[in-house]
Amino acid sequence: GLFGCLQGFFLTVSPEAVLKVAAQASANNKIFSLNLSAPFISQFYKEPMMKVMPYVDVLFGNET
């Protein structure tokens, strides 16, 4: 079942927490989803975002 669905905005505040939730979901064979929230997330928070990506089962994006 779904373990976590976080917004990319959390990467701007606590990327460590996002990574911890994502890793916990993976360790427990749960689905983890991430909403990119806004284009600036992938522009300015690329490094923490890419650390989380291996754990993401479902990724939500924007038109832009």
C-alpha positions in Angstrom: 0.0 0.0 0.0 0.9 3.7 -0.2 3.4 4.6 2.5 4.2 8.2 1.6 3.3 10.9 -0.8 5.4 14.0 -0.2 5.6 17.3 -2.0 8.9 18.5 -3.5 8.7 21.6 -1.3 9.9 19.5 1.6 13.2 19.2 -0.2 13.7 22.9 0.4 13.3 22.5 4.2 14.5 19.1 5.1 15.9 16.9 2.4 17.2 14.5 5.0 13.6 13.9 6.2 12.4 13.2 2.7 15.2 10.7 2.1 14.5 9.0 5.4 10.8 8.6 4.6 11.6 7.4 1.1 14.2 4.8 2.4 11.8 3.6 5.1 9.1 3.1 2.4 11.5 1.1 0.3 12.7 -1.0 3.3 9.1 -1.9 4.1 8.2 -2.6 0.4 5.8 0.3 0.3 5.0 2.6 -2.5 6.5 6.1 -2.3 5.4 9.0 -4.4 6.8 12.5 -4.9 5.2 15.6 -6.2 7.7 17.9 -7.8 5.5 20.9 -6.7 7.1 23.6 -8.8 9.8 23.9 -11.6 12.3 25.6 -9.2 12.5 22.4 -7.2 14.3 20.5 -10.0 16.3 23.7 -10.9 17.7 24.6 -7.4 17.3 21.4 -5.4 18.5 19.0 -8.0 21.1 17.2 -5.8 18.7 16.3 -2.9 16.0 15.5 -5.4 18.3 13.0 -7.3 19.2 11.3 -4.0 15.5 10.6 -3.4 14.7 9.5 -7.0 15.9 5.9 -6.7 13.1 5.4 -4.0 10.3 7.1 -6.0 7.7 4.7 -7.4 5.3 7.4 -8.6 6.4 10.9 -9.7 4.0 13.7 -10.2 5.0 16.7 -12.2 3.7 20.0 -13.6 2.8 21.3 -17.0 5.9 23.4 -16.9 
